[in-house]
Amino acid sequence: MQLLRIPEVRAKIGLTLLLLGVYRLGFSVVLPNVDQSALAETMKNQGAGEGLDRMVAMLSLFSASNIGMMTIFGLGIMPYISASIIFQLLGTVYPPLEALQKEGEAGRRKINEYTRYATVVICIFQSFFYVRAMGSTSFLADFGKVGTDYSLIWQISAAITMTTGSVFLMWVGEQIDEFGIGNGVSLLIMAGILARMPEAVRSLVWPVLQNGMALGSPTGIERYVTLIILFLVVVVCVVMITQAQRKIPVHSAKHVRGARVVGGQIQSLPIKINQSGVMPIIFASSLLMFPTLIFGVLAKVTLSVPVLGTIFTAADVAFRTPGGVFYNTCYVGLIYFFCFFWTAVTFNPTEMANNLKDFGSFVPGYRPGARTAQYLERVMLRMTFVGAAFLSLVAIIPTVVVNSMSVDYLVASFFGGTGLLICVSVVIDLVTKLDSQLVMRGLPTLLDRETK
């Protein structure tokens, strides 16, 4: 492979793989005086079928962590992601931060510095409350080593250890950004998702090894062929929609400079169908976890009141059934809401129209300024509607696969949802970064070879 023949690229790839390996090794380093196997069994028994179990699984999925296990990387990269999202949203409503965003590279470095400070603060609070919550339950009596005193001093030291682990992961992501290949944080998240694949494959293969493979049985060959075909179809569709974009033609005005006429070129303004990425699914999934916890508690508290107890129990069952009509309807509604919300935050048609006007460019058939902004907003609304429909379909595919084919949710999560979108986006970005290295040296790119 030509990429590996380039010393600089080979060093970047090697460093990236080394740092990803260090990241995975950190999940084997548990906090002091914690029995990891006993903790796993305790979490399985006390969280099975509860909203807590689903919340822990989802948070672990998109935070590059294993929050159910008390390791030094237990919080993963989630605090850094939270801080980044907070500053991105504040940049649209807080004028000083918005001014920093417009200062270019210097402003970006300053915002990154603030993001690091905010990450440390978030880590301290999250780690301490997490350790404190575990210490306030009966968990410690189950997974703690005999004779260990889980005092406040131990909880503070454990919180500091987890904070240090998350800050170290933030540093690892930045090192990959600067000296490696690809986006560091995204690669950490993808590595955490792909680390679940061996367990998913084992859950599929183990029943076949135990019971054999026969037509019409739960381990029938037609079932596995269907799963493979469905997986390939979903991946192809996700890649196509992720890459799909609408190109709006933009003309640049002609200018006379001396004896030459410059400008007058026809370019395009690309607008992605899935402008908001994976964020709407993350927000919608996170928000739907809380009704399960709230209604579950209210249902137990109001058991003595017949009417309220019945209402809260029905609501608890509705939100606790991911494949149900009510749950999926709420899920799709929240995805649409966050798609339009996130697009409104990140896409400013008025600013884009003003930029085109300042550079002497215009969209054919529309006057520069307000008319162009109205046109861009109308196009963006239509594109967002289609992108939200795509995200909704991808989000509910895992629950459909679980209910229709009776497979484990860990397996079904690779057929859609947050994990698949993240992996596809990261792989596309990684291929683009590798192609840029080849283009710099005048070599044929990976995509060129595939098309030939």
Summary of the structure (lengths in Angstrom):
residues: 452
radius of gyration: 25.2
end to end distance: 16.3
largest distance: 90.3
contacts: 1393
relative contact order: 0.10
helix: 72%
strand: 6%
